[in-house]
Amino acid sequence: MAIKSYSVRIDEELLDKLHVVAEYEGRSANKQIIMLVREAVAKYEAKYGEIKIGGSKNKEE
């Protein structure tokens, strides 16, 4: 699996708070964001089913 870079615009106060939470959890801010994204995807898939990645785009049916 390739690792890709993605920029996020975030206000300074929220970023500072993210750093506090990440440090408390023993993670870097980057790892904390990845964990939160994984949780969001898992929650979505639990509700709507597995997201298929590949030849066709996901569309609501």
PDB file with SEQRES, HELIX, SHEET and CRYST1 records, atoms N, CA, C and O in Angstrom:
SEQRES   1 A   61  MET ALA ILE LYS SER TYR SER VAL ARG ILE ASP GLU GLU          
SEQRES   2 A   61  LEU LEU ASP LYS LEU HIS VAL VAL ALA GLU TYR GLU GLY          
SEQRES   3 A   61  ARG SER ALA ASN LYS GLN ILE ILE MET LEU VAL ARG GLU          
SEQRES   4 A   61  ALA VAL ALA LYS TYR GLU ALA LYS TYR GLY GLU ILE LYS          
SEQRES   5 A   61  ILE GLY GLY SER LYS ASN LYS GLU GLU                          
HELIX    1 AA1 GLU A   12  GLU A   25  1                                  14    
HELIX    2 AA2 ALA A   29  TYR A   48  1                                  20    
CRYST1    1.000    1.000    1.000  90.00  90.00  90.00 P 1           1          
ATOM      1  N   MET A   1       0.850  -1.172   0.000  1.00  0.00           N  
ATOM      2  CA  MET A   1       0.000   0.000   0.000  1.00  0.00           C  
ATOM      3  C   MET A   1       0.896   1.235   0.000  1.00  0.00           C  
ATOM      4  O   MET A   1       1.808   1.353   0.818  1.00  0.00           O  
ATOM      5  N   ALA A   2       0.628   2.139  -0.913  1.00  0.00           N  
ATOM      6  CA  ALA A   2       1.397   3.372  -1.012  1.00  0.00           C  
ATOM      7  C   ALA A   2       0.948   4.354   0.066  1.00  0.00           C  
ATOM      8  O   ALA A   2      -0.234   4.427   0.400  1.00  0.00           O  
ATOM      9  N   ILE A   3       1.891   5.094   0.596  1.00  0.00           N  
ATOM     10  CA  ILE A   3       1.590   6.147   1.566  1.00  0.00           C  
ATOM     11  C   ILE A   3       1.560   7.455   0.802  1.00  0.00           C  
ATOM     12  O   ILE A   3       2.515   7.800   0.106  1.00  0.00           O  
ATOM     13  N   LYS A   4       0.460   8.182   0.934  1.00  0.00           N  
ATOM     14  CA  LYS A   4       0.308   9.455   0.238  1.00  0.00           C  
ATOM     15  C   LYS A   4       0.244  10.585   1.239  1.00  0.00           C  
ATOM     16  O   LYS A   4      -0.147  10.392   2.390  1.00  0.00           O  
ATOM     17  N   SER A   5       0.628  11.754   0.798  1.00  0.00           N  
ATOM     18  CA  SER A   5       0.603  12.958   1.629  1.00  0.00           C  
ATOM     19  C   SER A   5      -0.658  13.755   1.321  1.00  0.00           C  
ATOM     20  O   SER A   5      -1.085  13.837   0.170  1.00  0.00           O  
ATOM     21  N   TYR A   6      -1.254  14.343   2.363  1.00  0.00           N  
ATOM     22  CA  TYR A   6      -2.476  15.124   2.197  1.00  0.00           C  
ATOM     23  C   TYR A   6      -2.414  16.310   3.144  1.00  0.00           C  
ATOM     24  O   TYR A   6      -2.272  16.130   4.354  1.00  0.00           O  
ATOM     25  N   SER A   7      -2.516  17.510   2.612  1.00  0.00           N  
ATOM     26  CA  SER A   7      -2.479  18.717   3.448  1.00  0.00           C  
ATOM     27  C   SER A   7      -3.865  19.023   3.996  1.00  0.00           C  
ATOM     28  O   SER A   7      -4.875  18.840   3.316  1.00  0.00           O  
ATOM     29  N   VAL A   8      -3.891  19.489   5.228  1.00  0.00           N  
ATOM     30  CA  VAL A   8      -5.147  19.860   5.869  1.00  0.00           C  
ATOM     31  C   VAL A   8      -5.004  21.269   6.428  1.00  0.00           C  
ATOM     32  O   VAL A   8      -4.019  21.590   7.093  1.00  0.00           O  
ATOM     33  N   ARG A   9      -5.993  22.100   6.153  1.00  0.00           N  
ATOM     34  CA  ARG A   9      -6.012  23.435   6.738  1.00  0.00           C  
ATOM     35  C   ARG A   9      -6.795  23.352   8.039  1.00  0.00           C  
ATOM     36  O   ARG A   9      -7.939  22.897   8.054  1.00  0.00           O  
ATOM     37  N   ILE A  10      -6.181  23.789   9.124  1.00  0.00           N  
ATOM     38  CA  ILE A  10      -6.795  23.666  10.444  1.00  0.00           C  
ATOM     39  C   ILE A  10      -6.437  24.910  11.249  1.00  0.00           C  
ATOM     40  O   ILE A  10      -5.303  25.386  11.199  1.00  0.00           O  
ATOM     41  N   ASP A  11      -7.411  25.434  11.991  1.00  0.00           N  
ATOM     42  CA  ASP A  11      -7.102  26.645  12.748  1.00  0.00           C  
ATOM     43  C   ASP A  11      -6.127  26.315  13.883  1.00  0.00           C  
ATOM     44  O   ASP A  11      -6.067  25.184  14.365  1.00  0.00           O  
ATOM     45  N   GLU A  12      -5.380  27.315  14.287  1.00  0.00           N  
ATOM     46  CA  GLU A  12      -4.281  27.125  15.228  1.00  0.00           C  
ATOM     47  C   GLU A  12      -4.742  26.547  16.572  1.00  0.00           C  
ATOM     48  O   GLU A  12      -4.079  25.671  17.127  1.00  0.00           O  
ATOM     49  N   GLU A  13      -5.859  27.025  17.089  1.00  0.00           N  
ATOM     50  CA  GLU A  13      -6.344  26.532  18.381  1.00  0.00           C  
ATOM     51  C   GLU A  13      -6.686  25.036  18.319  1.00  0.00           C  
ATOM     52  O   GLU A  13      -6.329  24.275  19.218  1.00  0.00           O  
ATOM     53  N   LEU A  14      -7.376  24.627  17.256  1.00  0.00           N  
ATOM     54  CA  LEU A  14      -7.723  23.219  17.111  1.00  0.00           C  
ATOM     55  C   LEU A  14      -6.472  22.359  16.937  1.00  0.00           C  
ATOM     56  O   LEU A  14      -6.399  21.251  17.469  1.00  0.00           O  
ATOM     57  N   LEU A  15      -5.502  22.861  16.202  1.00  0.00           N  
ATOM     58  CA  LEU A  15      -4.250  22.122  16.022  1.00  0.00           C  
ATOM     59  C   LEU A  15      -3.515  21.969  17.353  1.00  0.00           C  
ATOM     60  O   LEU A  15      -2.986  20.899  17.656  1.00  0.00           O  
ATOM     61  N   ASP A  16      -3.486  23.040  18.144  1.00  0.00           N  
ATOM     62  CA  ASP A  16      -2.848  22.955  19.459  1.00  0.00           C  
ATOM     63  C   ASP A  16      -3.543  21.906  20.331  1.00  0.00           C  
ATOM     64  O   ASP A  16      -2.884  21.141  21.035  1.00  0.00           O  
ATOM     65  N   LYS A  17      -4.871  21.878  20.279  1.00  0.00           N  
ATOM     66  CA  LYS A  17      -5.628  20.895  21.054  1.00  0.00           C  
ATOM     67  C   LYS A  17      -5.355  19.479  20.551  1.00  0.00           C  
ATOM     68  O   LYS A  17      -5.253  18.548  21.349  1.00  0.00           O  
ATOM     69  N   LEU A  18      -5.237  19.313  19.236  1.00  0.00           N  
ATOM     70  CA  LEU A  18      -4.902  18.010  18.667  1.00  0.00           C  
ATOM     71  C   LEU A  18      -3.561  17.530  19.196  1.00  0.00           C  
ATOM     72  O   LEU A  18      -3.416  16.355  19.533  1.00  0.00           O  
ATOM     73  N   HIS A  19      -2.590  18.411  19.273  1.00  0.00           N  
ATOM     74  CA  HIS A  19      -1.271  18.048  19.785  1.00  0.00           C  
ATOM     75  C   HIS A  19      -1.352  17.589  21.243  1.00  0.00           C  
ATOM     76  O   HIS A  19      -0.667  16.644  21.634  1.00  0.00           O  
ATOM     77  N   VAL A  20      -2.179  18.249  22.040  1.00  0.00           N  
ATOM     78  CA  VAL A  20      -2.343  17.848  23.440  1.00  0.00           C  
ATOM     79  C   VAL A  20      -2.939  16.447  23.534  1.00  0.00           C  
ATOM     80  O   VAL A  20      -2.449  15.605  24.286  1.00  0.00           O  
ATOM     81  N   VAL A  21      -4.014  16.201  22.757  1.00  0.00           N  
ATOM     82  CA  VAL A  21      -4.655  14.885  22.769  1.00  0.00           C  
ATOM     83  C   VAL A  21      -3.686  13.816  22.282  1.00  0.00           C  
ATOM     84  O   VAL A  21      -3.575  12.750  22.889  1.00  0.00           O  
ATOM     85  N   ALA A  22      -2.989  14.097  21.195  1.00  0.00           N  
ATOM     86  CA  ALA A  22      -2.040  13.122  20.638  1.00  0.00           C  
ATOM     87  C   ALA A  22      -0.941  12.797  21.646  1.00  0.00           C  
ATOM     88  O   ALA A  22      -0.584  11.633  21.828  1.00  0.00           O  
ATOM     89  N   GLU A  23      -0.411  13.818  22.293  1.00  0.00           N  
ATOM     90  CA  GLU A  23       0.642  13.593  23.286  1.00  0.00           C  
ATOM     91  C   GLU A  23       0.109  12.742  24.446  1.00  0.00           C  
ATOM     92  O   GLU A  23       0.793  11.834  24.917  1.00  0.00           O  
ATOM     93  N   TYR A  24      -1.094  13.035  24.894  1.00  0.00           N  
ATOM     94  CA  TYR A  24      -1.712  12.265  25.971  1.00  0.00           C  
ATOM     95  C   TYR A  24      -1.858  10.793  25.573  1.00  0.00           C  
ATOM     96  O   TYR A  24      -1.660   9.899  26.396  1.00  0.00           O  
ATOM     97  N   GLU A  25      -2.204  10.551  24.309  1.00  0.00           N  
ATOM     98  CA  GLU A  25      -2.391   9.192  23.797  1.00  0.00           C  
ATOM     99  C   GLU A  25      -1.071   8.530  23.398  1.00  0.00           C  
ATOM    100  O   GLU A  25      -1.059   7.360  23.015  1.00  0.00           O  
ATOM    101  N   GLY A  26       0.036   9.265  23.482  1.00  0.00           N  
ATOM    102  CA  GLY A  26       1.340   8.708  23.132  1.00  0.00           C  
ATOM    103  C   GLY A  26       1.573   8.600  21.641  1.00  0.00           C  
ATOM    104  O   GLY A  26       2.313   7.732  21.180  1.00  0.00           O  
ATOM    105  N   ARG A  27       0.934   9.491  20.883  1.00  0.00           N  
ATOM    106  CA  ARG A  27       1.068   9.468  19.424  1.00  0.00           C  
ATOM    107  C   ARG A  27       1.548  10.832  18.925  1.00  0.00           C  
ATOM    108  O   ARG A  27       1.471  11.840  19.627  1.00  0.00           O  
ATOM    109  N   SER A  28       2.041  10.823  17.697  1.00  0.00           N  
ATOM    110  CA  SER A  28       2.289  12.090  17.011  1.00  0.00           C  
ATOM    111  C   SER A  28       0.935  12.614  16.532  1.00  0.00           C  
ATOM    112  O   SER A  28      -0.043  11.869  16.487  1.00  0.00           O  
ATOM    113  N   ALA A  29       0.885  13.885  16.180  1.00  0.00           N  
ATOM    114  CA  ALA A  29      -0.355  14.455  15.645  1.00  0.00           C  
ATOM    115  C   ALA A  29      -0.761  13.709  14.370  1.00  0.00           C  
ATOM    116  O   ALA A  29      -1.945  13.450  14.156  1.00  0.00           O  
ATOM    117  N   ASN A  30       0.203  13.366  13.531  1.00  0.00           N  
ATOM    118  CA  ASN A  30      -0.087  12.644  12.296  1.00  0.00           C  
ATOM    119  C   ASN A  30      -0.725  11.287  12.592  1.00  0.00           C  
ATOM    120  O   ASN A  30      -1.740  10.934  11.991  1.00  0.00           O  
ATOM    121  N   LYS A  31      -0.133  10.527  13.513  1.00  0.00           N  
ATOM    122  CA  LYS A  31      -0.686   9.210  13.860  1.00  0.00           C  
ATOM    123  C   LYS A  31      -2.072   9.350  14.486  1.00  0.00           C  
ATOM    124  O   LYS A  31      -2.938   8.502  14.272  1.00  0.00           O  
ATOM    125  N   GLN A  32      -2.283  10.420  15.260  1.00  0.00           N  
ATOM    126  CA  GLN A  32      -3.589  10.655  15.872  1.00  0.00           C  
ATOM    127  C   GLN A  32      -4.640  10.896  14.791  1.00  0.00           C  
ATOM    128  O   GLN A  32      -5.750  10.369  14.873  1.00  0.00           O  
ATOM    129  N   ILE A  33      -4.295  11.686  13.787  1.00  0.00           N  
ATOM    130  CA  ILE A  33      -5.224  11.962  12.683  1.00  0.00           C  
ATOM    131  C   ILE A  33      -5.537  10.672  11.930  1.00  0.00           C  
ATOM    132  O   ILE A  33      -6.695  10.415  11.604  1.00  0.00           O  
ATOM    133  N   ILE A  34      -4.523   9.863  11.654  1.00  0.00           N  
ATOM    134  CA  ILE A  34      -4.738   8.603  10.946  1.00  0.00           C  
ATOM    135  C   ILE A  34      -5.674   7.701  11.744  1.00  0.00           C  
ATOM    136  O   ILE A  34      -6.568   7.075  11.174  1.00  0.00           O  
ATOM    137  N   MET A  35      -5.472   7.630  13.068  1.00  0.00           N  
ATOM    138  CA  MET A  35      -6.332   6.810  13.907  1.00  0.00           C  
ATOM    139  C   MET A  35      -7.776   7.317  13.852  1.00  0.00           C  
ATOM    140  O   MET A  35      -8.708   6.518  13.760  1.00  0.00           O  
ATOM    141  N   LEU A  36      -7.964   8.623  13.905  1.00  0.00           N  
ATOM    142  CA  LEU A  36      -9.315   9.193  13.855  1.00  0.00           C  
ATOM    143  C   LEU A  36      -9.983   8.930  12.506  1.00  0.00           C  
ATOM    144  O   LEU A  36     -11.179   8.644  12.453  1.00  0.00           O  
ATOM    145  N   VAL A  37      -9.231   9.022  11.433  1.00  0.00           N  
ATOM    146  CA  VAL A  37      -9.780   8.740  10.103  1.00  0.00           C  
ATOM    147  C   VAL A  37     -10.165   7.270  10.000  1.00  0.00           C  
ATOM    148  O   VAL A  37     -11.228   6.943   9.473  1.00  0.00           O  
ATOM    149  N   ARG A  38      -9.311   6.385  10.498  1.00  0.00           N  
ATOM    150  CA  ARG A  38      -9.637   4.945  10.482  1.00  0.00           C  
ATOM    151  C   ARG A  38     -10.913   4.659  11.261  1.00  0.00           C  
ATOM    152  O   ARG A  38     -11.749   3.868  10.825  1.00  0.00           O  
ATOM    153  N   GLU A  39     -11.061   5.308  12.420  1.00  0.00           N  
ATOM    154  CA  GLU A  39     -12.277   5.123  13.213  1.00  0.00           C  
ATOM    155  C   GLU A  39     -13.512   5.608  12.447  1.00  0.00           C  
ATOM    156  O   GLU A  39     -14.557   4.957  12.472  1.00  0.00           O  
ATOM    157  N   ALA A  40     -13.389   6.749  11.768  1.00  0.00           N  
ATOM    158  CA  ALA A  40     -14.515   7.289  11.002  1.00  0.00           C  
ATOM    159  C   ALA A  40     -14.900   6.351   9.855  1.00  0.00           C  
ATOM    160  O   ALA A  40     -16.084   6.125   9.607  1.00  0.00           O  
ATOM    161  N   VAL A  41     -13.905   5.810   9.162  1.00  0.00           N  
ATOM    162  CA  VAL A  41     -14.174   4.882   8.057  1.00  0.00           C  
ATOM    163  C   VAL A  41     -14.820   3.604   8.593  1.00  0.00           C  
ATOM    164  O   VAL A  41     -15.779   3.104   8.003  1.00  0.00           O  
ATOM    165  N   ALA A  42     -14.308   3.074   9.698  1.00  0.00           N  
ATOM    166  CA  ALA A  42     -14.882   1.855  10.284  1.00  0.00           C  
ATOM    167  C   ALA A  42     -16.332   2.089  10.703  1.00  0.00           C  
ATOM    168  O   ALA A  42     -17.184   1.224  10.505  1.00  0.00           O  
ATOM    169  N   LYS A  43     -16.606   3.240  11.273  1.00  0.00           N  
ATOM    170  CA  LYS A  43     -17.980   3.571  11.682  1.00  0.00           C  
ATOM    171  C   LYS A  43     -18.894   3.656  10.457  1.00  0.00           C  
ATOM    172  O   LYS A  43     -20.014   3.146  10.486  1.00  0.00           O  
ATOM    173  N   TYR A  44     -18.427   4.290   9.393  1.00  0.00           N  
ATOM    174  CA  TYR A  44     -19.200   4.400   8.154  1.00  0.00           C  
ATOM    175  C   TYR A  44     -19.487   3.005   7.587  1.00  0.00           C  
ATOM    176  O   TYR A  44     -20.620   2.690   7.224  1.00  0.00           O  
ATOM    177  N   GLU A  45     -18.429   2.174   7.518  1.00  0.00           N  
ATOM    178  CA  GLU A  45     -18.592   0.834   6.948  1.00  0.00           C  
ATOM    179  C   GLU A  45     -19.502  -0.043   7.803  1.00  0.00           C  
ATOM    180  O   GLU A  45     -20.228  -0.882   7.272  1.00  0.00           O  
ATOM    181  N   ALA A  46     -19.469   0.144   9.115  1.00  0.00           N  
ATOM    182  CA  ALA A  46     -20.356  -0.627   9.982  1.00  0.00           C  
ATOM    183  C   ALA A  46     -21.815  -0.282   9.696  1.00  0.00           C  
ATOM    184  O   ALA A  46     -22.695  -1.137   9.800  1.00  0.00           O  
ATOM    185  N   LYS A  47     -22.059   0.959   9.341  1.00  0.00           N  
ATOM    186  CA  LYS A  47     -23.428   1.404   9.072  1.00  0.00           C  
ATOM    187  C   LYS A  47     -23.876   1.101   7.642  1.00  0.00           C  
ATOM    188  O   LYS A  47     -25.013   0.681   7.424  1.00  0.00           O  
ATOM    189  N   TYR A  48     -22.984   1.314   6.666  1.00  0.00           N  
ATOM    190  CA  TYR A  48     -23.365   1.253   5.254  1.00  0.00           C  
ATOM    191  C   TYR A  48     -22.725   0.111   4.468  1.00  0.00           C  
ATOM    192  O   TYR A  48     -23.048  -0.080   3.296  1.00  0.00           O  
ATOM    193  N   GLY A  49     -21.838  -0.639   5.079  1.00  0.00           N  
ATOM    194  CA  GLY A  49     -21.158  -1.712   4.369  1.00  0.00           C  
ATOM    195  C   GLY A  49     -19.773  -1.304   3.907  1.00  0.00           C  
ATOM    196  O   GLY A  49     -19.410  -0.128   3.908  1.00  0.00           O  
ATOM    197  N   GLU A  50     -19.020  -2.305   3.515  1.00  0.00           N  
ATOM    198  CA  GLU A  50     -17.630  -2.078   3.111  1.00  0.00           C  
ATOM    199  C   GLU A  50     -17.544  -1.130   1.923  1.00  0.00           C  
ATOM    200  O   GLU A  50     -18.326  -1.226   0.977  1.00  0.00           O  
ATOM    201  N   ILE A  51     -16.601  -0.231   1.985  1.00  0.00           N  
ATOM    202  CA  ILE A  51     -16.325   0.680   0.873  1.00  0.00           C  
ATOM    203  C   ILE A  51     -15.427  -0.073  -0.099  1.00  0.00           C  
ATOM    204  O   ILE A  51     -14.326  -0.490   0.261  1.00  0.00           O  
ATOM    205  N   LYS A  52     -15.890  -0.244  -1.316  1.00  0.00           N  
ATOM    206  CA  LYS A  52     -15.111  -0.926  -2.349  1.00  0.00           C  
ATOM    207  C   LYS A  52     -14.247   0.101  -3.058  1.00  0.00           C  
ATOM    208  O   LYS A  52     -14.744   1.127  -3.523  1.00  0.00           O  
ATOM    209  N   ILE A  53     -12.979  -0.168  -3.138  1.00  0.00           N  
ATOM    210  CA  ILE A  53     -12.034   0.717  -3.820  1.00  0.00           C  
ATOM    211  C   ILE A  53     -11.563  -0.007  -5.064  1.00  0.00           C  
ATOM    212  O   ILE A  53     -11.152  -1.166  -5.007  1.00  0.00           O  
ATOM    213  N   GLY A  54     -11.627   0.699  -6.205  1.00  0.00           N  
ATOM    214  CA  GLY A  54     -11.175   0.062  -7.438  1.00  0.00           C  
ATOM    215  C   GLY A  54     -11.779   0.711  -8.643  1.00  0.00           C  
ATOM    216  O   GLY A  54     -11.951   1.930  -8.685  1.00  0.00           O  
ATOM    217  N   GLY A  55     -12.106  -0.098  -9.632  1.00  0.00           N  
ATOM    218  CA  GLY A  55     -12.541   0.363 -10.937  1.00  0.00           C  
ATOM    219  C   GLY A  55     -13.718   1.301 -10.983  1.00  0.00           C  
ATOM    220  O   GLY A  55     -13.726   2.221 -11.801  1.00  0.00           O  
ATOM    221  N   SER A  56     -14.722   1.108 -10.133  1.00  0.00           N  
ATOM    222  CA  SER A  56     -15.905   1.981 -10.208  1.00  0.00           C  
ATOM    223  C   SER A  56     -16.010   2.836  -8.959  1.00  0.00           C  
ATOM    224  O   SER A  56     -15.568   2.450  -7.877  1.00  0.00           O  
ATOM    225  N   LYS A  57     -16.599   3.998  -9.133  1.00  0.00           N  
ATOM    226  CA  LYS A  57     -16.789   4.903  -8.010  1.00  0.00           C  
ATOM    227  C   LYS A  57     -17.956   4.425  -7.159  1.00  0.00           C  
ATOM    228  O   LYS A  57     -18.910   3.828  -7.656  1.00  0.00           O  
ATOM    229  N   ASN A  58     -17.854   4.707  -5.850  1.00  0.00           N  
ATOM    230  CA  ASN A  58     -18.958   4.371  -4.948  1.00  0.00           C  
ATOM    231  C   ASN A  58     -20.092   5.354  -5.174  1.00  0.00           C  
ATOM    232  O   ASN A  58     -19.875   6.565  -5.194  1.00  0.00           O  
ATOM    233  N   LYS A  59     -21.302   4.835  -5.343  1.00  0.00           N  
ATOM    234  CA  LYS A  59     -22.479   5.668  -5.531  1.00  0.00           C  
ATOM    235  C   LYS A  59     -23.581   5.149  -4.632  1.00  0.00           C  
ATOM    236  O   LYS A  59     -23.706   3.944  -4.416  1.00  0.00           O  
ATOM    237  N   GLU A  60     -24.378   6.064  -4.108  1.00  0.00           N  
ATOM    238  CA  GLU A  60     -25.544   5.625  -3.331  1.00  0.00           C  
ATOM    239  C   GLU A  60     -26.543   5.012  -4.287  1.00  0.00           C  
ATOM    240  O   GLU A  60     -26.787   5.548  -5.368  1.00  0.00           O  
ATOM    241  N   GLU A  61     -27.119   3.897  -3.895  1.00  0.00           N  
ATOM    242  CA  GLU A  61     -28.073   3.218  -4.776  1.00  0.00           C  
ATOM    243  C   GLU A  61     -29.468   3.433  -4.296  1.00  0.00           C  
ATOM    244  O   GLU A  61     -30.415   2.939  -4.907  1.00  0.00           O  
TER     245      GLU A  61                                                      
END                                                                             
